[in-house]
Amino acid sequence: PEEKARGITINTAHVEYETAGRHYAHVDCPGHADYIKNMITGAAQMDGAILVCSAADGPMPQTREHILLARQVGVPYIVVFLNKC
């Protein structure tokens, strides 16, 4: 919708599954600056987050902002995953 009108393509993923005692939903919230509004909406419903950072490239400009936004909407747990190690 908004992204498409501006000519921006943002791929997302959403996977859900459950065990006998718990429901899980994995949502890929891209770090694209134009996607922040939608990321906040999704993050407000999360019990935890996994922040993926490239060991080769280091934190991106919006990494700190994503952590602050997650905390502001009440995400209690954040795990940092380093890829490209």
Contact map, one row per residue, 1 for C-alpha under 8 A:
1111100000000000000000000000000000000000000000000000000000000000000000000000000000000
1111110000000000000000000000000000000000000000000000000000000000000000000000000000000
1111111111000000000000000000000001000000000000000000000000000000000000000000000000000
1111111110000000000000000000000000000000000000000000000000000000000000000000000000000
1111111100000000000000000000000000000000000000000000000000000000000000000000000000000
0111111100000000000000000000000000000000000000000000000000000000000000000000000000000
0011111110000000000000000000000000000000000000000000000000000000000000000000000000000
0011111111000000000000000000000000000000000000000000000000000000000000000000000000000
0011001111100000000000000000000000000000000000000000000000000000000000000000000000000
0010000111110000000000000000010100000000000000000000000000000000000000000000000000000
0000000011111000000000000000010000000000000000000000000000000000000000000000000000000
0000000001111100000000000011110000000000000000000000000000000000000000000000000000000
0000000000111110000000000111100000000000000000000000000000000000000000000000000000000
0000000000011111000000001111000000000000000000000000000000000000000000000000000000000
0000000000001111100000001110000000000000000000000000000000000000000000000000000000000
0000000000000111110000111100000000000000000000000000000000000000000000000000000000000
0000000000000011111000111000000000000000000000000000000000000000000000000000000000000
0000000000000001111111110000000000000000000000000000000000000000000000000000000000000
0000000000000000111111100000000000000000000000000000000000000000000000000000000000000
0000000000000000011111000000000000000000000000000000000000000000000000000000000000000
0000000000000000011111100000000000000000000000000000000000000000000000000000000000000
0000000000000000011111110000000000000000000000000000000000000000000000000000000000000
0000000000000001111011111000000000000000000000000000000000000000000000000000000000000
0000000000000001110001111100000000000000000000000000000000000000000000000000000000000
0000000000000111100000111110000000000000000000000000000000000000000000000000000000000
0000000000001111000000011111000000000000000000000000000000000000000000000000000000000
0000000000011110000000001111100000000000000000000000000000000000000000000000000000000
0000000000011100000000000111110000000000000000000000000000000000000000000000000000000
0000000000011000000000000011111000100010000000000000000000000000000000000000000000000
0000000001110000000000000001111100100010000000000000000000000000000000000000000000000
0000000000000000000000000000111110110000000000000000000000000110010000000000000000000
0000000001000000000000000000011111110000000000000000000000000000000000000000000000000
0000000000000000000000000000001111110000000000000000000000000100000000000000000000000
0010000000000000000000000000000111111000000000000000000000000000000000000000000000000
0000000000000000000000000000111111111110000000000000000000000000000000000000000000000
0000000000000000000000000000001111111111000000000000000000000000000000000000000000000
0000000000000000000000000000000001111111100000000000000000000000000000000000000000000
0000000000000000000000000000000000111111110000000000000000000000000000000000000000000
0000000000000000000000000000110000111111111000000000000000000000000000000000000000000
0000000000000000000000000000000000011111111100000000000000000000000011001000000000000
0000000000000000000000000000000000001111111110000000000000000000000000000000000000000
0000000000000000000000000000000000000111111111000000000000000000000000000000000000000
0000000000000000000000000000000000000011111111000000000000000000000001001010000000000
0000000000000000000000000000000000000001111111000000000000000000000001001110000000000
0000000000000000000000000000000000000000111111100000000000000000000000000000000000000
0000000000000000000000000000000000000000011111111000000000000000000000000010000000000
0000000000000000000000000000000000000000000011111000000000000000000000000011100000000
0000000000000000000000000000000000000000000001111100000000000000000000000011111000000
0000000000000000000000000000000000000000000001111110000000000000000000000010111000000
0000000000000000000000000000000000000000000000011111000000000000000000000000011110000
0000000000000000000000000000000000000000000000001111100000000000000000000000011110000
0000000000000000000000000000000000000000000000000111110000000000000000000000000111100
0000000000000000000000000000000000000000000000000011111001100000000000000000000111100
0000000000000000000000000000000000000000000000000001111111100000000000000000000001111
0000000000000000000000000000000000000000000000000000111111000000000000000000000001111
0000000000000000000000000000000000000000000000000000011111000000000000000000000000011
0000000000000000000000000000000000000000000000000000011111110000000000000000000000000
0000000000000000000000000000000000000000000000000000111111110000000000000000000000000
0000000000000000000000000000000000000000000000000000110011111110000000000000000000000
0000000000000000000000000000000000000000000000000000000011111110000000000000000000000
0000000000000000000000000000000000000000000000000000000000111111100000000000000000000
0000000000000000000000000000001010000000000000000000000000111111110000000000000000000
0000000000000000000000000000001000000000000000000000000000111111111000000000000000000
0000000000000000000000000000000000000000000000000000000000001111111100000000000000000
0000000000000000000000000000000000000000000000000000000000001111111110000000000000000
0000000000000000000000000000001000000000000000000000000000000111111111000000000000000
0000000000000000000000000000000000000000000000000000000000000011111111100000000000000
0000000000000000000000000000000000000000000000000000000000000001111111110000000000000
0000000000000000000000000000000000000001000000000000000000000000111111111000000000000
0000000000000000000000000000000000000001001100000000000000000000011111111110000000000
0000000000000000000000000000000000000000000000000000000000000000001111111111000000000
0000000000000000000000000000000000000000000000000000000000000000000111111110000000000
0000000000000000000000000000000000000001001100000000000000000000000011111110000000000
0000000000000000000000000000000000000000000100000000000000000000000001111111000000000
0000000000000000000000000000000000000000001101111000000000000000000001111111110000000
0000000000000000000000000000000000000000000000110000000000000000000000100111110000000
0000000000000000000000000000000000000000000000111000000000000000000000000011111000000
0000000000000000000000000000000000000000000000011110000000000000000000000011111100000
0000000000000000000000000000000000000000000000011110000000000000000000000000111110000
0000000000000000000000000000000000000000000000000111100000000000000000000000011111000
0000000000000000000000000000000000000000000000000111100000000000000000000000001111100
0000000000000000000000000000000000000000000000000001111000000000000000000000000111111
0000000000000000000000000000000000000000000000000001111000000000000000000000000011111
0000000000000000000000000000000000000000000000000000011100000000000000000000000001111
0000000000000000000000000000000000000000000000000000011100000000000000000000000001111
